[in-house]
Amino acid sequence: TRTADSHYCMGTILYEWNNYAEASKCFEKARDIHKEKHDETHLSVANSNFFLGCISERKGDYDSAVQCLQDSLSGRRAHLDEMDHAIADNLARLGHVYYKQSEWDSAVTAFSDCLKIQEATRGTDTGSQVNVADALFDLGTALVKALDTQRSMQLFTDALKEYQRHLENPKDVKIAKCHSSIGEIYEKTNELSKAVNALEMASVIYEHHVGTDPPEKEIRASKKIDAYSGQAETLFRLATAKDRLGEEVTALKQYRKAMRSYKSLFGRDNLHVAKILNRLANMKGRAGSVDKAMVLFDESLRIRMLHLGNNHEDVAETLFGMGIVFEKRRDYGAAMKAYSDCLRIRSSKFGSDSMEVAQVVVNIGVVRGNKGDFSGALKSWNKALSIYRKHGLGDDDALVATVLGHQRLANQLKKRGRNKN
C-alpha cells in the first residue's frame, strides 16, 4: 500500500508539472496495486481513475476519459458522502468530457448534479462561492448546446453576479467568459446590439490579459491558454454579430484575428479553425467569390472529417454551405450530392421531421427545379411544408412563404412546358 501511495503522490506532482505521460504511468501502477489488495471500487482506485480520466481528456481520448471518470465516480459514491466535493469535482470533469463529445443531455445531467452539491455545501468563504459560480457557468454552457437559451441566460447572469461579488479582480477572465457567453445568447436570439455590447465588454477584459494584437510567437510561448482561447472565441462571436449587422469588413478582420490565435494555440487542423473557415466561406459565397468560398469549405470539411468522422452535424453544416456554392456554379450534380449527404446526417442526428432537415429539403427542391425536374421539386417542397406545419408555422411565416412562392413558380413553368408540347 505504501508503494501504491508513493506512486499516487508522485503522479499528482507530475500532473501539476504537466508531465502527463509519466503521471499516467504512476497512477496506473497505484491503481493496479490497490486493485490487487482491495477491489475495483476501493476509494484509492477511484482516485487514481479520476486523474487517469483527466489525462485521457487532455490527450483527446474521450472514450477512455469517460470510462475512467465513471469508474471513479462509482467508487467515490460508494465510499464518500453524496455531497462530498470530490464527487462534485468528478461530475464537473465528466460533464466537460460529455460536452466535448457533443453529448449535451449527459453534460447537462452531470453539471446539474455538480451544481446541487456546490450549492448544498456553499460556505461563506470566497472559494466556495466561486465554486458555485463555476458550476452555474458550466451548466449554462451545456444548456446553450441543448437549445435552452432562456435557462442558460439566467445561469450565466447568476454566475456573473457571483463572480463580480466574490472575485477580487474586476477584470478576471471568468467575468469575461460570462460576458462572452451572454453575448452569444443575445446573438442567437437576434438581439444583436446587446450581443455586441456584451462581447465588447468581454473583449476589453481579455485584452487586459493578453494585449490587443499579440505576435504568434508570444501566443505559442504563453501559458495563458484560457485567456487567449477565450479572446479568440469572443472575437469569433463578435465577428458573427458584426457580420449579421452588415459590418463585413470588421467581421472579416475579427474572424482572421481569431483564427490566427487558434492556429497559434492548437495548430492548423484544430476544429476552431474549421469553424472560422466555414464562416469565411459563407461570407465569400454571399459576396459571389464562389471559387474562394469552395477552397475554404474544402479545408473546413477536411479538418472536421479528420476529427469528427463522416456523420457529425458540423460536417453536415459544411456540406450544406458547399451545396449552396455548387448551386451558384450551376454544378447541380455536385450540389445534389452535397445536399444528399447533409440530409443523411441531419435525418440521423435531428430526425426526419426536424427543421434542420426541412432546410436541406427546400434546397434539394431548388436544385431539382433548376434541372427542370419540376415534379421532383414540388415533391421536395411538399415535404418541407409538411415539416413546417408540424412545427406550427403558418402561411405568414417567411420560411413557408418562400416555399409557397417556389411552388407557384414551378407549377407555372410546368404548365408552360405542357403547353409547349
C-alpha positions as CSV (number, residue, x, y, z in Angstrom):
1,T,0.0,0.0,0.0
2,R,2.9,2.4,0.8
3,T,4.3,1.7,-2.7
4,A,0.9,2.5,-4.2
5,D,0.6,5.7,-2.2
6,S,4.1,6.7,-3.3
7,H,3.2,6.1,-7.0
8,Y,0.0,8.1,-6.4
9,C,1.8,11.1,-4.7
10,M,4.4,11.1,-7.5
11,G,1.6,11.1,-10.1
12,T,-0.1,14.1,-8.6
13,I,3.2,16.0,-8.6
14,L,3.9,15.1,-12.2
15,Y,0.4,16.0,-13.1
16,E,0.8,19.5,-11.7
17,W,4.0,19.8,-13.7
18,N,2.0,18.9,-16.9
19,N,4.1,15.8,-17.4
20,Y,1.1,13.7,-18.2
21,A,2.8,10.7,-19.8
22,E,4.9,9.9,-16.6
23,A,2.0,10.9,-14.3
24,S,-0.2,8.4,-16.1
25,K,2.3,5.6,-15.5
26,C,2.3,6.4,-11.8
27,F,-1.5,6.4,-11.5
28,E,-1.8,3.2,-13.4
29,K,0.8,1.5,-11.0
30,A,-1.0,2.9,-8.0
31,R,-4.4,1.7,-9.3
32,D,-3.1,-1.8,-10.1
33,I,-1.6,-2.3,-6.7
34,H,-4.7,-1.1,-4.9
35,K,-6.9,-3.4,-7.1
36,E,-4.8,-6.4,-6.1
37,K,-5.1,-5.6,-2.4
38,H,-8.7,-4.4,-2.3
39,D,-11.2,-4.3,-5.2
40,E,-12.1,-2.1,-8.2
41,T,-14.4,0.1,-6.2
42,H,-11.9,1.0,-3.5
43,L,-11.5,4.7,-2.9
44,S,-7.8,4.7,-3.8
45,V,-8.6,3.0,-7.1
46,A,-11.3,5.6,-7.7
47,N,-8.9,8.5,-7.0
48,S,-6.3,7.1,-9.5
49,N,-9.0,6.6,-12.1
50,F,-10.0,10.3,-11.7
51,F,-6.6,11.5,-12.7
52,L,-6.3,8.9,-15.5
53,G,-9.6,10.3,-16.8
54,C,-8.3,13.8,-16.7
55,I,-5.2,12.8,-18.5
56,S,-7.2,11.0,-21.2
57,E,-9.3,14.1,-21.7
58,R,-6.2,16.2,-22.2
59,K,-5.0,13.7,-24.8
60,G,-8.3,13.8,-26.6
61,D,-9.2,10.2,-25.8
62,Y,-12.7,11.0,-24.6
63,D,-14.0,7.4,-24.6
64,S,-11.2,6.4,-22.2
65,A,-11.8,9.5,-20.2
66,V,-15.5,8.8,-19.7
67,Q,-14.8,5.2,-18.7
68,C,-12.2,6.2,-16.1
69,L,-14.3,9.1,-14.7
70,Q,-17.4,6.9,-14.5
71,D,-15.4,4.2,-12.6
72,S,-14.0,6.9,-10.4
73,L,-17.5,8.4,-9.7
74,S,-18.9,4.9,-8.8
75,G,-16.0,4.3,-6.4
76,R,-16.2,7.7,-4.7
77,R,-20.0,7.4,-4.3
78,A,-19.6,4.0,-2.6
79,H,-17.2,5.4,0.0
80,L,-17.9,9.2,0.4
81,D,-20.8,11.3,1.5
82,E,-23.0,12.1,-1.5
83,M,-22.3,15.8,-1.0
84,D,-18.5,15.4,-0.9
85,H,-16.6,17.9,-3.0
86,A,-14.6,15.1,-4.6
87,I,-17.8,13.8,-6.2
88,A,-18.6,17.3,-7.4
89,D,-15.1,17.6,-9.0
90,N,-15.7,14.2,-10.6
91,L,-19.1,15.3,-12.0
92,A,-17.7,18.5,-13.3
93,R,-14.9,16.8,-15.2
94,L,-17.3,14.2,-16.6
95,G,-19.6,17.0,-17.7
96,H,-16.7,18.6,-19.6
97,V,-15.9,15.4,-21.4
98,Y,-19.5,14.8,-22.4
99,Y,-19.6,18.4,-23.7
100,K,-16.5,17.7,-25.9
101,Q,-18.3,14.6,-27.2
102,S,-21.4,16.7,-28.1
103,E,-23.4,14.6,-25.6
104,W,-25.4,17.6,-24.4
105,D,-28.0,15.8,-22.3
106,S,-25.4,13.8,-20.4
107,A,-23.4,17.0,-19.9
108,V,-26.4,18.8,-18.5
109,T,-27.1,15.9,-16.1
110,A,-23.5,15.9,-14.8
111,F,-23.3,19.6,-14.4
112,S,-26.7,19.8,-12.7
113,D,-25.7,17.2,-10.1
114,C,-22.4,19.1,-9.6
115,L,-24.3,22.3,-9.0
116,K,-26.6,20.7,-6.4
117,I,-23.5,19.6,-4.4
118,Q,-21.8,23.0,-4.7
119,E,-25.0,24.9,-3.6
120,A,-25.7,22.5,-0.7
121,T,-22.2,22.8,0.7
122,R,-21.8,26.6,0.0
123,G,-19.9,28.3,2.7
124,T,-19.1,31.9,3.5
125,D,-15.5,31.7,2.1
126,T,-14.7,33.1,-1.4
127,G,-13.5,29.7,-2.7
128,S,-16.9,28.0,-2.1
129,Q,-18.8,31.0,-3.6
130,V,-16.7,30.8,-6.7
131,N,-17.2,27.1,-6.9
132,V,-21.0,27.7,-7.1
133,A,-20.4,30.3,-9.9
134,D,-18.2,27.8,-11.8
135,A,-21.0,25.2,-11.6
136,L,-23.6,27.7,-12.8
137,F,-21.4,28.7,-15.7
138,D,-20.7,25.1,-16.7
139,L,-24.4,24.1,-16.7
140,G,-25.2,27.2,-18.7
141,T,-22.7,26.2,-21.5
142,A,-24.3,22.8,-21.8
143,L,-27.8,24.2,-21.9
144,V,-26.8,26.5,-24.7
145,K,-26.0,23.5,-26.8
146,A,-29.2,21.8,-25.6
147,L,-31.0,24.9,-27.0
148,D,-32.4,26.0,-23.7
149,T,-31.3,29.6,-24.2
150,Q,-33.7,31.1,-21.6
151,R,-32.4,29.0,-18.7
152,S,-28.8,29.3,-19.8
153,M,-29.1,33.1,-19.9
154,Q,-30.3,33.0,-16.3
155,L,-27.4,30.8,-15.3
156,F,-24.8,33.0,-16.9
157,T,-26.3,36.1,-15.4
158,D,-26.3,34.5,-11.9
159,A,-22.7,33.3,-12.4
160,L,-21.6,36.8,-13.5
161,K,-23.2,38.3,-10.3
162,E,-21.4,35.7,-8.1
163,Y,-18.0,36.3,-9.8
164,Q,-18.4,40.1,-9.6
165,R,-19.3,39.9,-5.9
166,H,-16.6,37.5,-4.8
167,L,-13.6,37.8,-7.2
168,E,-11.0,40.5,-6.2
169,N,-10.1,41.4,-9.7
170,P,-12.9,43.0,-11.7
171,K,-11.1,42.0,-14.9
172,D,-10.9,38.3,-14.0
173,V,-11.1,36.0,-17.0
174,K,-14.1,34.3,-15.5
175,I,-16.0,37.5,-15.7
176,A,-15.0,37.9,-19.3
177,K,-16.3,34.3,-20.1
178,C,-19.7,35.2,-18.7
179,H,-20.0,38.4,-20.7
180,S,-18.9,36.5,-23.8
181,S,-21.5,33.7,-23.2
182,I,-24.2,36.2,-22.6
183,G,-23.3,37.9,-25.8
184,E,-23.5,34.6,-27.7
185,I,-27.1,34.1,-26.4
186,Y,-28.1,37.6,-27.4
187,E,-26.7,36.9,-30.9
188,K,-28.7,33.6,-31.1
189,T,-31.9,35.4,-30.1
190,N,-31.3,38.2,-32.6
191,E,-30.6,40.9,-30.1
192,L,-27.5,42.0,-32.0
193,S,-26.9,45.4,-30.3
194,K,-26.9,43.7,-26.9
195,A,-24.7,40.9,-28.2
196,V,-22.1,43.4,-29.4
197,N,-22.2,45.3,-26.1
198,A,-21.7,42.1,-24.0
199,L,-19.0,40.8,-26.3
200,E,-17.1,44.1,-26.4
201,M,-17.1,44.1,-22.5
202,A,-15.6,40.6,-22.6
203,S,-13.0,41.7,-25.3
204,V,-11.8,44.6,-23.1
205,I,-11.1,42.2,-20.2
206,Y,-9.3,39.7,-22.4
207,E,-7.2,42.5,-23.9
208,H,-6.2,43.4,-20.4
209,H,-4.6,40.0,-20.0
210,V,-3.2,39.3,-23.5
211,G,-3.0,42.6,-25.3
212,T,-4.8,43.8,-28.5
213,D,-2.7,42.1,-31.2
214,P,0.0,39.8,-29.7
215,P,2.5,38.2,-32.0
216,E,2.1,34.5,-32.9
217,K,5.4,33.6,-31.1
218,E,4.1,35.2,-27.9
219,I,0.8,33.3,-28.1
220,R,2.6,29.9,-28.7
221,A,5.0,30.6,-25.8
222,S,2.4,31.8,-23.3
223,K,0.8,29.8,-20.6
224,K,-2.3,31.9,-20.7
225,I,-4.2,29.4,-22.9
226,D,-7.6,30.1,-21.3
227,A,-7.2,33.8,-21.8
228,Y,-6.0,33.5,-25.5
229,S,-8.6,30.9,-26.4
230,G,-11.3,32.9,-24.6
231,Q,-10.3,36.0,-26.5
232,A,-10.4,34.1,-29.8
233,E,-13.9,32.7,-29.1
234,T,-15.1,36.2,-28.1
235,L,-13.7,37.6,-31.4
236,F,-15.5,34.8,-33.3
237,R,-18.8,35.6,-31.7
238,L,-18.3,39.3,-32.1
239,A,-17.5,38.8,-35.8
240,T,-20.7,36.7,-36.2
241,A,-22.8,39.6,-34.8
242,K,-21.0,42.2,-36.8
243,D,-21.5,40.2,-40.0
244,R,-25.2,39.9,-39.3
245,L,-25.3,43.7,-38.8
246,G,-23.8,44.2,-42.2
247,E,-20.3,45.2,-40.9
248,E,-18.5,42.7,-43.1
249,V,-15.1,44.4,-43.1
250,T,-14.9,44.4,-39.3
251,A,-16.3,40.9,-39.2
252,L,-13.6,39.6,-41.6
253,K,-10.8,41.3,-39.6
254,Q,-12.1,39.7,-36.3
255,Y,-12.6,36.3,-37.8
256,R,-9.0,36.3,-39.1
257,K,-7.6,37.5,-35.8
258,A,-9.5,34.7,-34.0
259,M,-8.2,32.2,-36.5
260,R,-4.6,33.3,-36.0
261,S,-4.9,32.8,-32.3
262,Y,-6.4,29.4,-32.7
263,K,-3.7,28.3,-35.1
264,S,-1.0,29.5,-32.8
265,L,-2.6,27.8,-29.8
266,F,-3.8,24.5,-31.2
267,G,-2.4,24.1,-34.8
268,R,-3.8,24.5,-38.3
269,D,-6.0,21.4,-38.1
270,N,-8.0,22.5,-35.0
271,L,-11.8,22.4,-35.0
272,H,-12.0,26.0,-34.1
273,V,-10.0,26.8,-37.2
274,A,-12.5,24.8,-39.2
275,K,-15.4,26.7,-37.7
276,I,-14.0,30.0,-38.8
277,L,-13.1,28.7,-42.2
278,N,-16.7,27.8,-42.6
279,R,-17.9,31.3,-41.7
280,L,-15.4,32.9,-44.0
281,A,-16.6,30.6,-46.8
282,N,-20.2,31.6,-46.3
283,M,-19.2,35.3,-46.5
284,K,-17.2,34.7,-49.7
285,G,-20.1,32.8,-51.2
286,R,-22.6,35.6,-50.4
287,A,-20.2,38.1,-52.0
288,G,-20.1,36.0,-55.2
289,S,-16.5,34.8,-54.7
290,V,-17.6,31.1,-55.2
291,D,-14.1,29.7,-56.0
292,K,-12.6,31.2,-52.9
293,A,-15.6,30.0,-50.9
294,M,-15.1,26.5,-52.2
295,V,-11.4,26.4,-51.2
296,L,-12.4,27.5,-47.7
297,F,-15.2,25.0,-47.5
298,D,-12.9,22.2,-48.7
299,E,-10.4,22.9,-45.9
300,S,-13.1,23.2,-43.3
301,L,-14.6,19.9,-44.4
302,R,-11.2,18.2,-44.3
303,I,-10.5,19.3,-40.7
304,R,-14.0,18.4,-39.5
305,M,-14.0,15.0,-41.0
306,L,-10.4,14.4,-39.6
307,H,-11.7,14.9,-36.1
308,L,-15.4,14.1,-36.2
309,G,-15.8,11.5,-38.9
310,N,-18.4,11.5,-41.7
311,N,-21.6,11.7,-39.7
312,H,-21.3,14.8,-37.4
313,E,-23.7,17.7,-37.5
314,D,-20.7,20.1,-38.1
315,V,-19.8,18.1,-41.2
316,A,-23.4,18.5,-42.4
317,E,-23.2,22.3,-41.9
318,T,-20.2,22.4,-44.2
319,L,-21.8,20.2,-46.8
320,F,-24.9,22.4,-46.8
321,G,-22.7,25.5,-47.5
322,M,-20.9,23.6,-50.2
323,G,-24.3,22.8,-51.8
324,I,-25.1,26.4,-52.0
325,V,-21.8,27.3,-53.7
326,F,-22.2,24.4,-56.2
327,E,-25.7,25.8,-57.0
328,K,-24.2,29.2,-57.7
329,R,-21.7,27.5,-60.0
330,R,-24.6,25.7,-61.7
331,D,-23.0,22.4,-60.9
332,Y,-26.3,20.8,-59.9
333,G,-24.9,17.3,-59.7
334,A,-22.3,18.2,-57.1
335,A,-24.9,20.3,-55.3
336,M,-27.3,17.4,-55.1
337,K,-24.5,15.2,-53.8
338,A,-23.6,17.7,-51.0
339,Y,-27.2,18.2,-50.0
340,S,-28.0,14.5,-50.0
341,D,-25.0,13.7,-47.7
342,C,-26.1,16.6,-45.5
343,L,-29.7,15.3,-45.4
344,R,-28.5,11.8,-44.4
345,I,-26.6,13.2,-41.4
346,R,-29.3,15.6,-40.3
347,S,-32.0,13.0,-40.6
348,S,-30.0,10.7,-38.4
349,K,-29.0,13.4,-35.9
350,F,-32.2,15.5,-35.6
351,G,-34.9,13.3,-37.0
352,S,-36.7,13.3,-40.4
353,D,-39.2,15.9,-39.3
354,S,-36.8,18.4,-37.9
355,M,-36.4,22.0,-39.1
356,E,-32.7,21.2,-39.9
357,V,-34.0,18.6,-42.4
358,A,-36.6,20.9,-43.8
359,Q,-33.8,23.5,-44.6
360,V,-32.0,20.9,-46.8
361,V,-35.1,19.5,-48.4
362,V,-36.0,23.0,-49.6
363,N,-32.7,23.4,-51.3
364,I,-32.9,20.0,-52.9
365,G,-36.1,21.1,-54.4
366,V,-34.4,24.2,-55.8
367,V,-31.7,22.1,-57.4
368,R,-34.4,19.8,-58.9
369,G,-36.2,22.8,-60.2
370,N,-33.1,24.3,-61.8
371,K,-32.6,21.0,-63.6
372,G,-36.1,21.2,-65.0
373,D,-37.4,18.4,-62.7
374,F,-40.5,20.4,-61.5
375,S,-42.3,17.3,-60.3
376,G,-39.4,16.3,-58.1
377,A,-39.0,19.9,-56.9
378,L,-42.7,20.1,-55.9
379,K,-42.4,16.8,-54.0
380,S,-39.4,18.1,-52.0
381,W,-41.2,21.3,-51.2
382,N,-44.4,19.4,-50.1
383,K,-42.2,17.5,-47.7
384,A,-40.7,20.7,-46.4
385,L,-44.1,22.3,-45.9
386,S,-45.3,19.2,-44.1
387,I,-42.4,19.6,-41.6
388,Y,-43.1,23.4,-41.2
389,R,-46.8,22.7,-40.5
390,K,-45.8,20.1,-37.8
391,H,-43.8,22.8,-36.1
392,G,-46.7,25.2,-36.2
393,L,-45.6,27.6,-38.9
394,G,-48.4,29.3,-40.8
395,D,-48.5,30.9,-44.3
396,D,-47.4,34.2,-42.9
397,D,-44.1,32.8,-41.8
398,A,-41.1,33.7,-44.0
399,L,-40.0,30.1,-44.5
400,V,-43.4,28.9,-45.5
401,A,-44.0,31.9,-47.8
402,T,-40.7,31.2,-49.6
403,V,-41.6,27.6,-50.3
404,L,-45.1,28.6,-51.4
405,G,-43.5,31.0,-53.8
406,H,-41.3,28.2,-55.2
407,Q,-44.3,26.0,-55.7
408,R,-46.2,28.7,-57.6
409,L,-43.3,29.3,-59.9
410,A,-42.7,25.6,-60.5
411,N,-46.4,25.0,-61.3
412,Q,-46.3,27.9,-63.8
413,L,-43.2,26.5,-65.5
414,K,-44.6,23.0,-65.5
415,K,-47.8,24.2,-67.1
416,R,-45.9,26.3,-69.7
417,G,-43.8,23.2,-70.6
418,R,-47.0,21.2,-71.2
419,N,-48.5,23.9,-73.4
420,K,-45.3,24.0,-75.5
421,N,-45.5,20.2,-76.0
